[in-house]
Amino acid sequence: MLEEDRNWMAYIDSEVRAVCEPKSWRHQIRRRWSVREKPTSKSHIEDYEWKLIPEAGPQLPEEAPSGDFEGVYYVLGFDKPNDRFLLQHDTMHLGTWGSHWEESTYTEIRPTRPMVGIGNQPGATSTCPPAGWLRDHLLDLITRFRANSFSAT
């Protein structure tokens, strides 16, 4: 993983922790299902997502067991090329596959000013927003929207 991606990973993880820990929520960093076959060494920041789980309990392992996707949680992703975060919320997914898997309810979180160097510009470097910026947006959104409900059955 690139140094810049590691910086983003640390920023996003600290912001998610700042939301979850005071609420005694669990949280997890995981690679997206769509990239699980890709070697971890070739993953970029866009290959990861953060689960915010509104229930108390021990911290989850970084990698969820294969096939285990039941639960109620928010999912935060970072779309670096498009300069935005995406928070999935209150989307009901029941059953293994169906038309409902094509529907998603999410909110885009965009900075009021572009993050320097975001996108596919060769050699571009980006700067993370100030500490607390993403946390504040997440806190606002979780008060307005319920968490996802995912079930394999």
C-alpha positions as CSV (number, residue, x, y, z in Angstrom):
1,M,0.0,0.0,0.0
2,L,1.3,3.5,-0.8
3,E,2.4,5.8,2.0
4,E,-0.4,8.2,1.0
5,D,-3.0,5.4,1.3
6,R,-1.6,4.4,4.7
7,N,-2.1,8.1,5.8
8,W,-5.7,8.0,4.6
9,M,-6.2,4.6,6.3
10,A,-5.0,6.1,9.6
11,Y,-7.1,9.2,9.3
12,I,-10.3,7.4,8.5
13,D,-9.7,4.7,11.2
14,S,-9.1,7.4,13.8
15,E,-12.3,9.3,12.8
16,V,-14.4,6.1,12.9
17,R,-13.0,5.2,16.3
18,A,-13.8,8.7,17.5
19,V,-17.5,8.0,16.6
20,C,-17.7,4.4,17.9
21,E,-15.7,4.3,21.1
22,P,-17.6,7.0,23.1
23,K,-20.9,5.1,22.1
24,S,-19.4,1.7,23.0
25,W,-20.0,0.6,19.4
26,R,-17.9,-1.9,17.6
27,H,-16.0,-1.1,14.4
28,Q,-14.1,-3.0,11.8
29,I,-11.8,-2.4,8.8
30,R,-12.2,-4.9,6.1
31,R,-11.5,-5.3,2.4
32,R,-14.5,-5.0,0.1
33,W,-16.1,-8.3,-0.9
34,S,-15.4,-7.4,-4.6
35,V,-11.6,-7.4,-4.0
36,R,-11.2,-10.4,-1.6
37,E,-9.5,-12.4,-4.4
38,K,-6.9,-9.6,-5.0
39,P,-3.7,-10.0,-3.0
40,T,-3.6,-7.6,0.0
41,S,-0.3,-6.3,-1.1
42,K,-1.9,-4.9,-4.2
43,S,-4.8,-3.3,-2.4
44,H,-5.4,0.5,-2.3
45,I,-7.4,2.6,0.0
46,E,-10.5,2.3,-2.2
47,D,-10.4,-1.5,-1.6
48,Y,-11.2,-1.0,2.1
49,E,-14.4,-0.1,4.0
50,W,-15.2,0.6,7.6
51,K,-18.1,-1.0,9.5
52,L,-19.7,1.1,12.4
53,I,-21.7,-1.4,14.4
54,P,-24.2,0.2,16.8
55,E,-24.0,-2.4,19.5
56,A,-21.6,-2.9,22.4
57,G,-19.2,-5.8,22.4
58,P,-15.5,-6.7,21.8
59,Q,-13.7,-5.4,18.7
60,L,-14.2,-7.5,15.6
61,P,-11.3,-9.1,13.8
62,E,-10.0,-7.1,10.9
63,E,-11.0,-9.8,8.4
64,A,-14.6,-11.2,8.8
65,P,-15.0,-14.9,8.3
66,S,-15.9,-15.7,4.7
67,G,-19.7,-15.8,4.1
68,D,-20.4,-13.9,7.3
69,F,-22.3,-10.8,6.4
70,E,-25.2,-10.7,8.7
71,G,-25.8,-7.8,11.0
72,V,-26.8,-4.2,11.5
73,Y,-24.2,-1.7,10.7
74,Y,-23.2,1.4,8.7
75,V,-20.5,1.0,6.0
76,L,-18.1,3.8,5.2
77,G,-16.0,3.8,2.0
78,F,-13.6,6.2,0.5
79,D,-13.9,7.0,-3.2
80,K,-10.5,8.7,-3.6
81,P,-10.7,9.3,-7.4
82,N,-14.0,11.2,-6.9
83,D,-13.0,13.1,-3.8
84,R,-15.8,11.7,-1.5
85,F,-16.7,9.4,1.3
86,L,-19.8,7.2,1.0
87,L,-21.8,6.1,4.1
88,Q,-24.3,3.3,3.5
89,H,-27.3,3.4,5.8
90,D,-30.7,1.9,6.3
91,T,-30.7,-0.4,3.3
92,M,-32.5,-3.7,3.8
93,H,-30.8,-6.6,2.1
94,L,-32.5,-10.0,2.7
95,G,-31.7,-13.2,0.9
96,T,-28.6,-14.2,-1.0
97,W,-29.3,-12.5,-4.4
98,G,-32.0,-10.5,-6.0
99,S,-33.0,-7.1,-7.4
100,H,-32.7,-5.6,-3.9
101,W,-28.9,-6.0,-4.1
102,E,-28.8,-3.4,-6.9
103,E,-30.4,-0.8,-4.6
104,S,-28.3,1.1,-2.0
105,T,-29.1,3.9,0.3
106,Y,-26.0,6.0,1.0
107,T,-24.9,9.6,1.6
108,E,-22.0,11.2,-0.1
109,I,-19.7,13.2,2.2
110,R,-17.7,15.7,0.3
111,P,-15.4,18.4,1.6
112,T,-16.4,22.0,1.0
113,R,-13.1,22.5,-0.7
114,P,-11.4,19.8,-2.9
115,M,-8.8,17.8,-1.1
116,V,-5.5,18.7,-2.7
117,G,-4.3,16.3,-5.3
118,I,-7.2,13.8,-5.1
119,G,-8.0,11.8,-8.2
120,N,-6.0,10.0,-10.8
121,Q,-3.4,12.7,-11.4
122,P,0.1,11.2,-11.7
123,G,2.2,12.0,-8.8
124,A,-0.5,13.8,-7.0
125,T,-0.6,13.7,-3.2
126,S,-3.6,14.4,-1.1
127,T,-4.1,15.9,2.3
128,C,-6.6,14.6,4.8
129,P,-9.2,16.9,6.2
130,P,-8.6,18.2,9.7
131,A,-9.1,15.9,12.7
132,G,-12.8,15.7,13.6
133,W,-14.1,16.8,10.2
134,L,-15.2,13.3,9.1
135,R,-16.2,12.4,12.7
136,D,-18.6,15.3,12.8
137,H,-20.2,14.3,9.5
138,L,-20.6,10.7,10.6
139,L,-22.2,11.7,13.9
140,D,-24.7,13.9,12.1
141,L,-25.6,11.1,9.6
142,I,-26.0,8.4,12.2
143,T,-28.5,10.5,14.1
144,R,-30.6,11.0,10.9
145,F,-30.4,7.5,9.4
146,R,-30.7,3.9,10.8
147,A,-28.0,1.4,10.2
148,N,-28.0,-1.2,7.3
149,S,-29.5,-4.5,8.0
150,F,-27.7,-7.3,6.1
151,S,-28.7,-11.0,6.2
152,A,-27.5,-14.1,4.3
153,T,-30.7,-15.9,5.0
